[in-house]
């Protein structure tokens, strides 16, 4: 199949995949049932999120020191 693939077939296939993904996402939101509130994160999840945020902030401050604007 790849040997027969040209630009037109590739774009058509890509469009079909994008459309199918969009429809699946839209229909997933229509699952019915009652609207339940999202569950709050567990303490473990909050700890992991805080570690990630601290790492991002540390990296941003290091980049800021190395890339001074003139």
PDB file of N, H, CA, C and O in Angstrom:
ATOM      1  N   UNK A   1       0.810  -1.187   0.000  1.00  0.00           N
ATOM      2  CA  UNK A   1       0.000   0.000   0.000  1.00  0.00           C
ATOM      3  C   UNK A   1       0.857   1.257   0.000  1.00  0.00           C
ATOM      4  O   UNK A   1       0.506   2.245  -0.645  1.00  0.00           O
ATOM      5  N   UNK A   2       1.968   1.231   0.710  1.00  0.00           N
ATOM      6  H   UNK A   2       2.254   0.428   1.233  1.00  0.00           H
ATOM      7  CA  UNK A   2       2.815   2.406   0.760  1.00  0.00           C
ATOM      8  C   UNK A   2       3.421   2.733  -0.585  1.00  0.00           C
ATOM      9  O   UNK A   2       3.686   3.899  -0.876  1.00  0.00           O
ATOM     10  N   UNK A   3       3.647   1.719  -1.418  1.00  0.00           N
ATOM     11  H   UNK A   3       3.431   0.772  -1.182  1.00  0.00           H
ATOM     12  CA  UNK A   3       4.224   1.989  -2.729  1.00  0.00           C
ATOM     13  C   UNK A   3       3.210   2.688  -3.635  1.00  0.00           C
ATOM     14  O   UNK A   3       3.606   3.408  -4.552  1.00  0.00           O
ATOM     15  N   UNK A   4       1.927   2.493  -3.401  1.00  0.00           N
ATOM     16  H   UNK A   4       1.606   1.908  -2.657  1.00  0.00           H
ATOM     17  CA  UNK A   4       0.881   3.133  -4.191  1.00  0.00           C
ATOM     18  C   UNK A   4       0.461   4.478  -3.610  1.00  0.00           C
ATOM     19  O   UNK A   4      -0.423   5.131  -4.165  1.00  0.00           O
ATOM     20  N   UNK A   5       1.066   4.905  -2.517  1.00  0.00           N
ATOM     21  H   UNK A   5       1.784   4.375  -2.066  1.00  0.00           H
ATOM     22  CA  UNK A   5       0.652   6.127  -1.828  1.00  0.00           C
ATOM     23  C   UNK A   5       1.194   7.349  -2.557  1.00  0.00           C
ATOM     24  O   UNK A   5       2.402   7.484  -2.751  1.00  0.00           O
ATOM     25  N   UNK A   6       0.295   8.232  -2.954  1.00  0.00           N
ATOM     26  H   UNK A   6      -0.686   8.123  -2.796  1.00  0.00           H
ATOM     27  CA  UNK A   6       0.711   9.508  -3.507  1.00  0.00           C
ATOM     28  C   UNK A   6       0.162  10.608  -2.602  1.00  0.00           C
ATOM     29  O   UNK A   6      -0.502  10.328  -1.603  1.00  0.00           O
ATOM     30  N   UNK A   7       0.437  11.824  -2.949  1.00  0.00           N
ATOM     31  H   UNK A   7       0.976  12.051  -3.760  1.00  0.00           H
ATOM     32  CA  UNK A   7       0.057  12.937  -2.078  1.00  0.00           C
ATOM     33  C   UNK A   7      -1.461  13.017  -1.912  1.00  0.00           C
ATOM     34  O   UNK A   7      -1.952  13.249  -0.807  1.00  0.00           O
ATOM     35  N   UNK A   8      -2.187  12.831  -2.977  1.00  0.00           N
ATOM     36  H   UNK A   8      -1.788  12.642  -3.875  1.00  0.00           H
ATOM     37  CA  UNK A   8      -3.644  12.924  -2.920  1.00  0.00           C
ATOM     38  C   UNK A   8      -4.221  11.848  -1.999  1.00  0.00           C
ATOM     39  O   UNK A   8      -5.092  12.140  -1.180  1.00  0.00           O
ATOM     40  N   UNK A   9      -3.744  10.613  -2.126  1.00  0.00           N
ATOM     41  H   UNK A   9      -3.036  10.376  -2.792  1.00  0.00           H
ATOM     42  CA  UNK A   9      -4.232   9.535  -1.260  1.00  0.00           C
ATOM     43  C   UNK A   9      -3.845   9.788   0.182  1.00  0.00           C
ATOM     44  O   UNK A   9      -4.629   9.532   1.096  1.00  0.00           O
ATOM     45  N   UNK A  10      -2.629  10.293   0.389  1.00  0.00           N
ATOM     46  H   UNK A  10      -1.992  10.500  -0.354  1.00  0.00           H
ATOM     47  CA  UNK A  10      -2.174  10.585   1.742  1.00  0.00           C
ATOM     48  C   UNK A  10      -3.058  11.643   2.395  1.00  0.00           C
ATOM     49  O   UNK A  10      -3.478  11.477   3.539  1.00  0.00           O
ATOM     50  N   UNK A  11      -3.343  12.731   1.678  1.00  0.00           N
ATOM     51  H   UNK A  11      -3.001  12.866   0.748  1.00  0.00           H
ATOM     52  CA  UNK A  11      -4.170  13.797   2.244  1.00  0.00           C
ATOM     53  C   UNK A  11      -5.597  13.324   2.500  1.00  0.00           C
ATOM     54  O   UNK A  11      -6.205  13.698   3.503  1.00  0.00           O
ATOM     55  N   UNK A  12      -6.132  12.506   1.600  1.00  0.00           N
ATOM     56  H   UNK A  12      -5.638  12.203   0.786  1.00  0.00           H
ATOM     57  CA  UNK A  12      -7.476  11.970   1.791  1.00  0.00           C
ATOM     58  C   UNK A  12      -7.520  11.072   3.026  1.00  0.00           C
ATOM     59  O   UNK A  12      -8.443  11.170   3.835  1.00  0.00           O
ATOM     60  N   UNK A  13      -6.529  10.203   3.170  1.00  0.00           N
ATOM     61  H   UNK A  13      -5.780  10.124   2.513  1.00  0.00           H
ATOM     62  CA  UNK A  13      -6.482   9.315   4.324  1.00  0.00           C
ATOM     63  C   UNK A  13      -6.294  10.108   5.617  1.00  0.00           C
ATOM     64  O   UNK A  13      -6.905   9.788   6.637  1.00  0.00           O
ATOM     65  N   UNK A  14      -5.459  11.131   5.575  1.00  0.00           N
ATOM     66  H   UNK A  14      -4.963  11.391   4.746  1.00  0.00           H
ATOM     67  CA  UNK A  14      -5.245  11.969   6.750  1.00  0.00           C
ATOM     68  C   UNK A  14      -6.539  12.671   7.142  1.00  0.00           C
ATOM     69  O   UNK A  14      -6.861  12.750   8.327  1.00  0.00           O
ATOM     70  N   UNK A  15      -7.287  13.183   6.164  1.00  0.00           N
ATOM     71  H   UNK A  15      -7.025  13.119   5.201  1.00  0.00           H
ATOM     72  CA  UNK A  15      -8.562  13.830   6.439  1.00  0.00           C
ATOM     73  C   UNK A  15      -9.562  12.881   7.059  1.00  0.00           C
ATOM     74  O   UNK A  15     -10.294  13.260   7.973  1.00  0.00           O
ATOM     75  N   UNK A  16      -9.603  11.656   6.576  1.00  0.00           N
ATOM     76  H   UNK A  16      -9.008  11.348   5.833  1.00  0.00           H
ATOM     77  CA  UNK A  16     -10.520  10.662   7.131  1.00  0.00           C
ATOM     78  C   UNK A  16     -10.154  10.353   8.576  1.00  0.00           C
ATOM     79  O   UNK A  16     -11.034  10.237   9.429  1.00  0.00           O
ATOM     80  N   UNK A  17      -8.873  10.219   8.852  1.00  0.00           N
ATOM     81  H   UNK A  17      -8.158  10.314   8.159  1.00  0.00           H
ATOM     82  CA  UNK A  17      -8.432   9.927  10.219  1.00  0.00           C
ATOM     83  C   UNK A  17      -8.774  11.088  11.157  1.00  0.00           C
ATOM     84  O   UNK A  17      -9.233  10.865  12.277  1.00  0.00           O
ATOM     85  N   UNK A  18      -8.552  12.318  10.705  1.00  0.00           N
ATOM     86  H   UNK A  18      -8.179  12.499   9.795  1.00  0.00           H
ATOM     87  CA  UNK A  18      -8.873  13.489  11.525  1.00  0.00           C
ATOM     88  C   UNK A  18     -10.366  13.547  11.787  1.00  0.00           C
ATOM     89  O   UNK A  18     -10.780  13.799  12.919  1.00  0.00           O
ATOM     90  N   UNK A  19     -11.182  13.322  10.773  1.00  0.00           N
ATOM     91  H   UNK A  19     -10.846  13.118   9.854  1.00  0.00           H
ATOM     92  CA  UNK A  19     -12.634  13.348  10.928  1.00  0.00           C
ATOM     93  C   UNK A  19     -13.102  12.254  11.884  1.00  0.00           C
ATOM     94  O   UNK A  19     -13.939  12.501  12.752  1.00  0.00           O
ATOM     95  N   UNK A  20     -12.570  11.066  11.727  1.00  0.00           N
ATOM     96  H   UNK A  20     -11.890  10.865  11.022  1.00  0.00           H
ATOM     97  CA  UNK A  20     -12.968   9.961  12.606  1.00  0.00           C
ATOM     98  C   UNK A  20     -12.581  10.246  14.050  1.00  0.00           C
ATOM     99  O   UNK A  20     -13.346   9.953  14.968  1.00  0.00           O
ATOM    100  N   UNK A  21     -11.411  10.811  14.252  1.00  0.00           N
ATOM    101  H   UNK A  21     -10.789  11.049  13.506  1.00  0.00           H
ATOM    102  CA  UNK A  21     -10.976  11.141  15.606  1.00  0.00           C
ATOM    103  C   UNK A  21     -11.862  12.217  16.209  1.00  0.00           C
ATOM    104  O   UNK A  21     -12.208  12.147  17.388  1.00  0.00           O
ATOM    105  N   UNK A  22     -12.230  13.208  15.416  1.00  0.00           N
ATOM    106  H   UNK A  22     -11.949  13.265  14.458  1.00  0.00           H
ATOM    107  CA  UNK A  22     -13.088  14.282  15.912  1.00  0.00           C
ATOM    108  C   UNK A  22     -14.472  13.764  16.281  1.00  0.00           C
ATOM    109  O   UNK A  22     -15.016  14.125  17.325  1.00  0.00           O
ATOM    110  N   UNK A  23     -15.034  12.928  15.434  1.00  0.00           N
ATOM    111  H   UNK A  23     -14.592  12.635  14.586  1.00  0.00           H
ATOM    112  CA  UNK A  23     -16.357  12.376  15.708  1.00  0.00           C
ATOM    113  C   UNK A  23     -16.317  11.500  16.948  1.00  0.00           C
ATOM    114  O   UNK A  23     -17.227  11.557  17.775  1.00  0.00           O
ATOM    115  N   UNK A  24     -15.279  10.695  17.087  1.00  0.00           N
ATOM    116  H   UNK A  24     -14.540  10.649  16.415  1.00  0.00           H
ATOM    117  CA  UNK A  24     -15.171   9.835  18.263  1.00  0.00           C
ATOM    118  C   UNK A  24     -15.071  10.674  19.533  1.00  0.00           C
ATOM    119  O   UNK A  24     -15.662  10.327  20.555  1.00  0.00           O
ATOM    120  N   UNK A  25     -14.327  11.772  19.473  1.00  0.00           N
ATOM    121  H   UNK A  25     -13.846  12.054  18.642  1.00  0.00           H
ATOM    122  CA  UNK A  25     -14.215  12.640  20.641  1.00  0.00           C
ATOM    123  C   UNK A  25     -15.521  13.325  20.962  1.00  0.00           C
ATOM    124  O   UNK A  25     -15.877  13.460  22.132  1.00  0.00           O
ATOM    125  N   UNK A  26     -16.239  13.759  19.949  1.00  0.00           N
ATOM    126  H   UNK A  26     -15.950  13.649  18.998  1.00  0.00           H
ATOM    127  CA  UNK A  26     -17.522  14.423  20.167  1.00  0.00           C
ATOM    128  C   UNK A  26     -18.545  13.455  20.731  1.00  0.00           C
ATOM    129  O   UNK A  26     -19.303  13.814  21.632  1.00  0.00           O
ATOM    130  N   UNK A  27     -18.579  12.236  20.219  1.00  0.00           N
ATOM    131  H   UNK A  27     -17.964  11.944  19.487  1.00  0.00           H
ATOM    132  CA  UNK A  27     -19.542  11.260  20.721  1.00  0.00           C
ATOM    133  C   UNK A  27     -19.171  10.772  22.110  1.00  0.00           C
ATOM    134  O   UNK A  27     -20.043  10.365  22.878  1.00  0.00           O
ATOM    135  N   UNK A  28     -17.902  10.807  22.438  1.00  0.00           N
ATOM    136  H   UNK A  28     -17.193  11.137  21.815  1.00  0.00           H
ATOM    137  CA  UNK A  28     -17.489  10.402  23.782  1.00  0.00           C
ATOM    138  C   UNK A  28     -18.023  11.347  24.835  1.00  0.00           C
ATOM    139  O   UNK A  28     -18.224  10.946  25.981  1.00  0.00           O
ATOM    140  N   UNK A  29     -18.256  12.599  24.464  1.00  0.00           N
ATOM    141  H   UNK A  29     -18.093  12.925  23.533  1.00  0.00           H
ATOM    142  CA  UNK A  29     -18.820  13.567  25.394  1.00  0.00           C
ATOM    143  C   UNK A  29     -20.301  13.367  25.611  1.00  0.00           C
ATOM    144  O   UNK A  29     -20.868  13.914  26.556  1.00  0.00           O
ATOM    145  N   UNK A  30     -20.943  12.585  24.745  1.00  0.00           N
ATOM    146  H   UNK A  30     -20.482  12.140  23.977  1.00  0.00           H
ATOM    147  CA  UNK A  30     -22.383  12.341  24.839  1.00  0.00           C
ATOM    148  C   UNK A  30     -22.651  10.974  25.453  1.00  0.00           C
ATOM    149  O   UNK A  30     -23.511  10.236  24.972  1.00  0.00           O
ATOM    150  N   UNK A  31     -21.940  10.638  26.487  1.00  0.00           N
ATOM    151  H   UNK A  31     -21.242  11.237  26.878  1.00  0.00           H
ATOM    152  CA  UNK A  31     -22.086   9.306  27.060  1.00  0.00           C
ATOM    153  C   UNK A  31     -23.346   9.167  27.883  1.00  0.00           C
ATOM    154  O   UNK A  31     -23.669   8.066  28.330  1.00  0.00           O
ATOM    155  N   UNK A  32     -24.066  10.253  28.094  1.00  0.00           N
ATOM    156  H   UNK A  32     -23.804  11.147  27.731  1.00  0.00           H
ATOM    157  CA  UNK A  32     -25.310  10.171  28.842  1.00  0.00           C
ATOM    158  C   UNK A  32     -25.045  10.069  30.327  1.00  0.00           C
ATOM    159  O   UNK A  32     -23.925  10.289  30.789  1.00  0.00           O
ATOM    160  N   UNK A  33     -26.070   9.739  31.060  1.00  0.00           N
ATOM    161  H   UNK A  33     -26.979   9.560  30.685  1.00  0.00           H
ATOM    162  CA  UNK A  33     -25.911   9.624  32.504  1.00  0.00           C
ATOM    163  C   UNK A  33     -25.919  10.985  33.165  1.00  0.00           C
ATOM    164  O   UNK A  33     -26.008  12.013  32.494  1.00  0.00           O
ATOM    165  N   UNK A  34     -25.827  10.986  34.463  1.00  0.00           N
ATOM    166  H   UNK A  34     -25.755  10.151  35.008  1.00  0.00           H
ATOM    167  CA  UNK A  34     -25.827  12.231  35.214  1.00  0.00           C
ATOM    168  C   UNK A  34     -24.492  12.932  35.115  1.00  0.00           C
ATOM    169  O   UNK A  34     -23.465  12.322  34.816  1.00  0.00           O
ATOM    170  N   UNK A  35     -24.526  14.214  35.370  1.00  0.00           N
ATOM    171  H   UNK A  35     -25.360  14.709  35.613  1.00  0.00           H
ATOM    172  CA  UNK A  35     -23.271  14.961  35.344  1.00  0.00           C
ATOM    173  C   UNK A  35     -22.650  14.892  36.728  1.00  0.00           C
ATOM    174  O   UNK A  35     -23.147  15.497  37.678  1.00  0.00           O
ATOM    175  N   UNK A  36     -21.574  14.159  36.829  1.00  0.00           N
ATOM    176  H   UNK A  36     -21.170  13.667  36.057  1.00  0.00           H
ATOM    177  CA  UNK A  36     -20.904  14.036  38.118  1.00  0.00           C
ATOM    178  C   UNK A  36     -19.706  14.966  38.151  1.00  0.00           C
ATOM    179  O   UNK A  36     -19.033  15.181  37.143  1.00  0.00           O
ATOM    180  N   UNK A  37     -19.460  15.500  39.308  1.00  0.00           N
ATOM    181  H   UNK A  37     -20.006  15.325  40.127  1.00  0.00           H
ATOM    182  CA  UNK A  37     -18.313  16.393  39.476  1.00  0.00           C
ATOM    183  C   UNK A  37     -17.026  15.574  39.397  1.00  0.00           C
ATOM    184  O   UNK A  37     -17.001  14.421  39.830  1.00  0.00           O
ATOM    185  N   UNK A  38     -15.967  16.152  38.853  1.00  0.00           N
ATOM    186  H   UNK A  38     -15.987  17.088  38.501  1.00  0.00           H
ATOM    187  CA  UNK A  38     -14.708  15.412  38.800  1.00  0.00           C
ATOM    188  C   UNK A  38     -14.180  15.149  40.203  1.00  0.00           C
ATOM    189  O   UNK A  38     -14.373  15.946  41.122  1.00  0.00           O
ATOM    190  N   UNK A  39     -13.517  14.025  40.342  1.00  0.00           N
ATOM    191  H   UNK A  39     -13.361  13.378  39.596  1.00  0.00           H
ATOM    192  CA  UNK A  39     -12.968  13.687  41.647  1.00  0.00           C
ATOM    193  C   UNK A  39     -11.703  14.502  41.890  1.00  0.00           C
ATOM    194  O   UNK A  39     -10.912  14.714  40.971  1.00  0.00           O
ATOM    195  N   UNK A  40     -11.514  14.955  43.113  1.00  0.00           N
ATOM    196  H   UNK A  40     -12.156  14.782  43.860  1.00  0.00           H
ATOM    197  CA  UNK A  40     -10.298  15.723  43.409  1.00  0.00           C
ATOM    198  C   UNK A  40      -9.066  14.820  43.337  1.00  0.00           C
ATOM    199  O   UNK A  40      -9.167  13.613  43.558  1.00  0.00           O
ATOM    200  N   UNK A  41      -7.917  15.395  43.032  1.00  0.00           N
ATOM    201  H   UNK A  41      -7.834  16.375  42.852  1.00  0.00           H
ATOM    202  CA  UNK A  41      -6.702  14.575  42.945  1.00  0.00           C
ATOM    203  C   UNK A  41      -6.308  14.019  44.307  1.00  0.00           C
ATOM    204  O   UNK A  41      -6.546  14.636  45.345  1.00  0.00           O
ATOM    205  N   UNK A  42      -5.710  12.860  44.276  1.00  0.00           N
ATOM    206  H   UNK A  42      -5.516  12.358  43.432  1.00  0.00           H
ATOM    207  CA  UNK A  42      -5.236  12.249  45.516  1.00  0.00           C
ATOM    208  C   UNK A  42      -3.987  12.994  45.985  1.00  0.00           C
ATOM    209  O   UNK A  42      -3.362  13.709  45.201  1.00  0.00           O
ATOM    210  N   UNK A  43      -3.618  12.833  47.256  1.00  0.00           N
ATOM    211  H   UNK A  43      -4.126  12.252  47.893  1.00  0.00           H
ATOM    212  CA  UNK A  43      -2.391  13.478  47.736  1.00  0.00           C
ATOM    213  C   UNK A  43      -1.159  13.049  46.934  1.00  0.00           C
ATOM    214  O   UNK A  43      -0.245  13.846  46.723  1.00  0.00           O
ATOM    215  N   UNK A  44      -1.137  11.799  46.491  1.00  0.00           N
ATOM    216  H   UNK A  44      -1.879  11.152  46.663  1.00  0.00           H
ATOM    217  CA  UNK A  44      -0.007  11.327  45.689  1.00  0.00           C
ATOM    218  C   UNK A  44       0.048  12.059  44.352  1.00  0.00           C
ATOM    219  O   UNK A  44       1.124  12.452  43.903  1.00  0.00           O
ATOM    220  N   UNK A  45      -1.110  12.244  43.714  1.00  0.00           N
ATOM    221  H   UNK A  45      -1.985  11.924  44.079  1.00  0.00           H
ATOM    222  CA  UNK A  45      -1.157  12.966  42.441  1.00  0.00           C
ATOM    223  C   UNK A  45      -0.761  14.426  42.622  1.00  0.00           C
ATOM    224  O   UNK A  45      -0.074  14.995  41.774  1.00  0.00           O
ATOM    225  N   UNK A  46      -1.188  15.028  43.716  1.00  0.00           N
ATOM    226  H   UNK A  46      -1.745  14.566  44.405  1.00  0.00           H
ATOM    227  CA  UNK A  46      -0.807  16.408  43.988  1.00  0.00           C
ATOM    228  C   UNK A  46       0.703  16.522  44.197  1.00  0.00           C
ATOM    229  O   UNK A  46       1.326  17.487  43.754  1.00  0.00           O
ATOM    230  N   UNK A  47       1.283  15.535  44.872  1.00  0.00           N
ATOM    231  H   UNK A  47       0.777  14.752  45.232  1.00  0.00           H
ATOM    232  CA  UNK A  47       2.729  15.536  45.088  1.00  0.00           C
ATOM    233  C   UNK A  47       3.493  15.420  43.776  1.00  0.00           C
ATOM    234  O   UNK A  47       4.493  16.106  43.566  1.00  0.00           O
ATOM    235  N   UNK A  48       3.014  14.544  42.896  1.00  0.00           N
ATOM    236  H   UNK A  48       2.202  13.986  43.067  1.00  0.00           H
ATOM    237  CA  UNK A  48       3.656  14.378  41.589  1.00  0.00           C
ATOM    238  C   UNK A  48       3.536  15.657  40.780  1.00  0.00           C
ATOM    239  O   UNK A  48       4.497  16.086  40.142  1.00  0.00           O
ATOM    240  N   UNK A  49       2.350  16.271  40.806  1.00  0.00           N
ATOM    241  H   UNK A  49       1.569  15.922  41.324  1.00  0.00           H
ATOM    242  CA  UNK A  49       2.150  17.520  40.069  1.00  0.00           C
ATOM    243  C   UNK A  49       3.076  18.611  40.599  1.00  0.00           C
ATOM    244  O   UNK A  49       3.617  19.398  39.823  1.00  0.00           O
ATOM    245  N   UNK A  50       3.257  18.659  41.903  1.00  0.00           N
ATOM    246  H   UNK A  50       2.818  18.019  42.534  1.00  0.00           H
ATOM    247  CA  UNK A  50       4.131  19.677  42.485  1.00  0.00           C
ATOM    248  C   UNK A  50       5.587  19.449  42.088  1.00  0.00           C
ATOM    249  O   UNK A  50       6.312  20.408  41.821  1.00  0.00           O
ATOM    250  N   UNK A  51       6.016  18.204  42.048  1.00  0.00           N
ATOM    251  H   UNK A  51       5.427  17.425  42.265  1.00  0.00           H
ATOM    252  CA  UNK A  51       7.381  17.886  41.612  1.00  0.00           C
ATOM    253  C   UNK A  51       7.590  18.334  40.162  1.00  0.00           C
ATOM    254  O   UNK A  51       8.621  18.917  39.828  1.00  0.00           O
ATOM    255  N   UNK A  52       6.601  18.056  39.307  1.00  0.00           N
ATOM    256  H   UNK A  52       5.764  17.582  39.579  1.00  0.00           H
ATOM    257  CA  UNK A  52       6.703  18.451  37.905  1.00  0.00           C
ATOM    258  C   UNK A  52       6.773  19.970  37.786  1.00  0.00           C
ATOM    259  O   UNK A  52       7.601  20.497  37.044  1.00  0.00           O
ATOM    260  N   UNK A  53       5.903  20.680  38.518  1.00  0.00           N
ATOM    261  H   UNK A  53       5.229  20.252  39.121  1.00  0.00           H
ATOM    262  CA  UNK A  53       5.917  22.140  38.462  1.00  0.00           C
ATOM    263  C   UNK A  53       7.231  22.716  38.975  1.00  0.00           C
ATOM    264  O   UNK A  53       7.758  23.671  38.403  1.00  0.00           O
ATOM    265  N   UNK A  54       7.756  22.141  40.046  1.00  0.00           N
ATOM    266  H   UNK A  54       7.328  21.366  40.510  1.00  0.00           H
ATOM    267  CA  UNK A  54       9.046  22.607  40.570  1.00  0.00           C
ATOM    268  C   UNK A  54      10.163  22.391  39.547  1.00  0.00           C
ATOM    269  O   UNK A  54      11.037  23.242  39.385  1.00  0.00           O
ATOM    270  N   UNK A  55      10.129  21.258  38.866  1.00  0.00           N
ATOM    271  H   UNK A  55       9.419  20.566  38.997  1.00  0.00           H
ATOM    272  CA  UNK A  55      11.140  20.969  37.846  1.00  0.00           C
ATOM    273  C   UNK A  55      11.044  21.947  36.680  1.00  0.00           C
ATOM    274  O   UNK A  55      12.060  22.425  36.175  1.00  0.00           O
ATOM    275  N   UNK A  56       9.817  22.238  36.257  1.00  0.00           N
ATOM    276  H   UNK A  56       8.992  21.850  36.667  1.00  0.00           H
ATOM    277  CA  UNK A  56       9.627  23.192  35.164  1.00  0.00           C
ATOM    278  C   UNK A  56      10.127  24.565  35.566  1.00  0.00           C
ATOM    279  O   UNK A  56      10.827  25.221  34.795  1.00  0.00           O
ATOM    280  N   UNK A  57       9.776  25.007  36.766  1.00  0.00           N
ATOM    281  H   UNK A  57       9.208  24.474  37.393  1.00  0.00           H
ATOM    282  CA  UNK A  57      10.213  26.326  37.231  1.00  0.00           C
ATOM    283  C   UNK A  57      11.733  26.406  37.359  1.00  0.00           C
ATOM    284  O   UNK A  57      12.332  27.429  37.029  1.00  0.00           O
ATOM    285  N   UNK A  58      12.357  25.326  37.839  1.00  0.00           N
ATOM    286  H   UNK A  58      11.871  24.495  38.108  1.00  0.00           H
ATOM    287  CA  UNK A  58      13.816  25.313  37.957  1.00  0.00           C
ATOM    288  C   UNK A  58      14.465  25.395  36.572  1.00  0.00           C
ATOM    289  O   UNK A  58      15.446  26.115  36.384  1.00  0.00           O
ATOM    290  N   UNK A  59      13.919  24.664  35.615  1.00  0.00           N
ATOM    291  H   UNK A  59      13.122  24.080  35.768  1.00  0.00           H
ATOM    292  CA  UNK A  59      14.466  24.694  34.263  1.00  0.00           C
ATOM    293  C   UNK A  59      14.289  26.074  33.637  1.00  0.00           C
ATOM    294  O   UNK A  59      15.186  26.569  32.955  1.00  0.00           O
ATOM    295  N   UNK A  60      13.149  26.688  33.865  1.00  0.00           N
ATOM    296  H   UNK A  60      12.420  26.286  34.419  1.00  0.00           H
ATOM    297  CA  UNK A  60      12.918  28.021  33.317  1.00  0.00           C
ATOM    298  C   UNK A  60      13.880  29.040  33.916  1.00  0.00           C
ATOM    299  O   UNK A  60      14.357  29.931  33.213  1.00  0.00           O
ATOM    300  N   UNK A  61      14.166  28.916  35.205  1.00  0.00           N
ATOM    301  H   UNK A  61      13.778  28.193  35.776  1.00  0.00           H
ATOM    302  CA  UNK A  61      15.088  29.876  35.813  1.00  0.00           C
ATOM    303  C   UNK A  61      16.511  29.659  35.313  1.00  0.00           C
ATOM    304  O   UNK A  61      17.260  30.622  35.147  1.00  0.00           O
ATOM    305  N   UNK A  62      16.896  28.391  35.068  1.00  0.00           N
ATOM    306  H   UNK A  62      16.288  27.609  35.203  1.00  0.00           H
ATOM    307  CA  UNK A  62      18.228  28.121  34.520  1.00  0.00           C
ATOM    308  C   UNK A  62      18.348  28.672  33.114  1.00  0.00           C
ATOM    309  O   UNK A  62      19.375  29.252  32.762  1.00  0.00           O
ATOM    310  N   UNK A  63      17.320  28.501  32.310  1.00  0.00           N
ATOM    311  H   UNK A  63      16.486  28.030  32.596  1.00  0.00           H
ATOM    312  CA  UNK A  63      17.346  29.008  30.939  1.00  0.00           C
ATOM    313  C   UNK A  63      17.400  30.532  30.967  1.00  0.00           C
ATOM    314  O   UNK A  63      18.089  31.143  30.150  1.00  0.00           O
ATOM    315  N   UNK A  64      16.692  31.137  31.882  1.00  0.00           N
ATOM    316  H   UNK A  64      16.132  30.641  32.545  1.00  0.00           H
ATOM    317  CA  UNK A  64      16.695  32.590  31.993  1.00  0.00           C
ATOM    318  C   UNK A  64      18.071  33.139  32.328  1.00  0.00           C
ATOM    319  O   UNK A  64      18.444  34.211  31.852  1.00  0.00           O
ATOM    320  N   UNK A  65      18.827  32.418  33.139  1.00  0.00           N
ATOM    321  H   UNK A  65      18.525  31.547  33.526  1.00  0.00           H
ATOM    322  CA  UNK A  65      20.172  32.871  33.486  1.00  0.00           C
ATOM    323  C   UNK A  65      21.121  32.739  32.311  1.00  0.00           C
ATOM    324  O   UNK A  65      22.007  33.576  32.136  1.00  0.00           O
ATOM    325  N   UNK A  66      20.950  31.690  31.494  1.00  0.00           N
ATOM    326  H   UNK A  66      20.231  31.010  31.637  1.00  0.00           H
ATOM    327  CA  UNK A  66      21.861  31.442  30.374  1.00  0.00           C
ATOM    328  C   UNK A  66      21.528  32.280  29.157  1.00  0.00           C
ATOM    329  O   UNK A  66      22.402  32.555  28.335  1.00  0.00           O
ATOM    330  N   UNK A  67      20.289  32.686  29.031  1.00  0.00           N
ATOM    331  H   UNK A  67      19.579  32.463  29.698  1.00  0.00           H
ATOM    332  CA  UNK A  67      19.857  33.417  27.836  1.00  0.00           C
ATOM    333  C   UNK A  67      19.477  34.841  28.251  1.00  0.00           C
ATOM    334  O   UNK A  67      18.305  35.217  28.215  1.00  0.00           O
ATOM    335  N   UNK A  68      20.459  35.608  28.636  1.00  0.00           N
ATOM    336  H   UNK A  68      21.411  35.303  28.666  1.00  0.00           H
ATOM    337  CA  UNK A  68      20.164  36.990  29.023  1.00  0.00           C
ATOM    338  C   UNK A  68      19.910  37.811  27.778  1.00  0.00           C
ATOM    339  O   UNK A  68      20.587  37.655  26.762  1.00  0.00           O
ATOM    340  N   UNK A  69      18.923  38.688  27.871  1.00  0.00           N
ATOM    341  H   UNK A  69      18.373  38.814  28.697  1.00  0.00           H
ATOM    342  CA  UNK A  69      18.572  39.532  26.730  1.00  0.00           C
ATOM    343  C   UNK A  69      19.447  40.756  26.732  1.00  0.00           C
ATOM    344  O   UNK A  69      19.770  41.302  27.786  1.00  0.00           O
ATOM    345  N   UNK A  70      19.835  41.193  25.532  1.00  0.00           N
ATOM    346  H   UNK A  70      19.572  40.750  24.675  1.00  0.00           H
ATOM    347  CA  UNK A  70      20.676  42.385  25.449  1.00  0.00           C
ATOM    348  C   UNK A  70      19.896  43.556  24.898  1.00  0.00           C
ATOM    349  O   UNK A  70      20.442  44.650  24.756  1.00  0.00           O
TER     350      UNK A  70
END
